[in-house]
Amino acid sequence: MGGYQLALQQLVDSALPTGAFAHSFGFETYLDGGVVFDEESFGRWLSAFVAQSLTYSDGLAVRLLYEGGGLGELDLLLSASLLPRQVREASVKMGSRLLEIGAEVFPSPALDLYRDLVASGRAAGHQPLAFAVVARSLGVPLQEALAAYLFATVTSLTQNAVRAIPLGQNAGQRVLRKAHDDVAAALDAIADLTPDDLGAVSPGLEISQMRHERQRARMFMS
């Protein structure tokens, strides 16, 4: 077993207290509008989210950092490209928690650098970059880190859908199994993207995320 395997499992475990349980990243807007209402409709939304938001935002940011992209510059680009305020704030809130947890259980000079940038106001502290810094410091290969990050996000969103729609536990597992292909396709797509592609997300997803903050009743923060 690679020396990083157990650490990676801890890093992407749903029990890691980053606050992911409080965010729907826009699917609650579709839920409120009756577009997402069962296993099949949530699966369609999740597939689109993986192919868009996770591919062109989080996933690409992780790859660019691994390939030597400037941490401060990537952080600024993420802040600029995450147009919906709630999603931008969610990324920073979960990133800040991950930086705090990482400092206690996975300390490294690279992580200290990112924390210093955040503390001095030169960076916001986004979740995908915090994850990438920790994973790279642990020696996790890029493809394994990307696959783990994407599927951990898919798992968190599915768990939230199980209680919000609600879906049965078995239905949630079927959704996760079908999402394997979406994650594999996202990994292939991310490998071919350029820095100019960062933030090229479907406007429909972004509009739903913007509408969420004015929704009459909400279970989630985003």
Secondary structure as the mmCIF struct_conf table of DSSP 4:
data_model
#
loop_
_struct_conf.conf_type_id
_struct_conf.id
_struct_conf.beg_label_comp_id
_struct_conf.beg_label_asym_id
_struct_conf.beg_label_seq_id
_struct_conf.end_label_comp_id
_struct_conf.end_label_asym_id
_struct_conf.end_label_seq_id
TURN_TY1_P TURN_TY1_P1 GLY A 3 TYR A 4
HELX_RH_AL_P HELX_RH_AL_P1 GLN A 5 VAL A 12
TURN_TY1_P TURN_TY1_P2 SER A 14 ALA A 15
BEND BEND1 LEU A 16 LEU A 16
BEND BEND2 THR A 18 GLY A 19
HELX_RH_3T_P HELX_RH_3T_P1 ALA A 20 ALA A 22
TURN_TY1_P TURN_TY1_P3 PHE A 25 GLY A 26
HELX_RH_AL_P HELX_RH_AL_P2 PHE A 27 ASP A 32
TURN_TY1_P TURN_TY1_P4 GLY A 33 GLY A 34
BEND BEND3 VAL A 35 VAL A 35
BEND BEND4 ASP A 38 ASP A 38
HELX_RH_AL_P HELX_RH_AL_P3 GLU A 39 PHE A 49
HELX_RH_PI_P HELX_RH_PI_P1 VAL A 50 GLY A 59
HELX_RH_AL_P HELX_RH_AL_P4 LEU A 60 TYR A 66
TURN_TY1_P TURN_TY1_P5 GLU A 67 GLY A 68
HELX_RH_AL_P HELX_RH_AL_P5 LEU A 71 SER A 81
BEND BEND5 PRO A 84 PRO A 84
HELX_RH_AL_P HELX_RH_AL_P6 ARG A 85 VAL A 105
BEND BEND6 PHE A 106 PHE A 106
HELX_RH_AL_P HELX_RH_AL_P7 PRO A 109 ALA A 119
TURN_TY1_P TURN_TY1_P6 SER A 120 GLY A 121
BEND BEND7 ARG A 122 ARG A 122
HELX_RH_AL_P HELX_RH_AL_P8 GLN A 127 SER A 137
TURN_TY1_P TURN_TY1_P7 LEU A 138 GLY A 139
HELX_RH_AL_P HELX_RH_AL_P9 LEU A 142 ALA A 164
TURN_TY1_P TURN_TY1_P8 ILE A 165 PRO A 166
HELX_RH_AL_P HELX_RH_AL_P10 GLN A 169 ASP A 192
HELX_RH_3T_P HELX_RH_3T_P2 PRO A 195 ASP A 197
TURN_TY1_P TURN_TY1_P9 LEU A 198 GLY A 199
HELX_RH_AL_P HELX_RH_AL_P11 PRO A 203 HIS A 212
TURN_TY1_P TURN_TY1_P10 GLU A 213 ARG A 214
BEND BEND8 ARG A 216 ALA A 217
BEND BEND9 MET A 219 PHE A 220
#
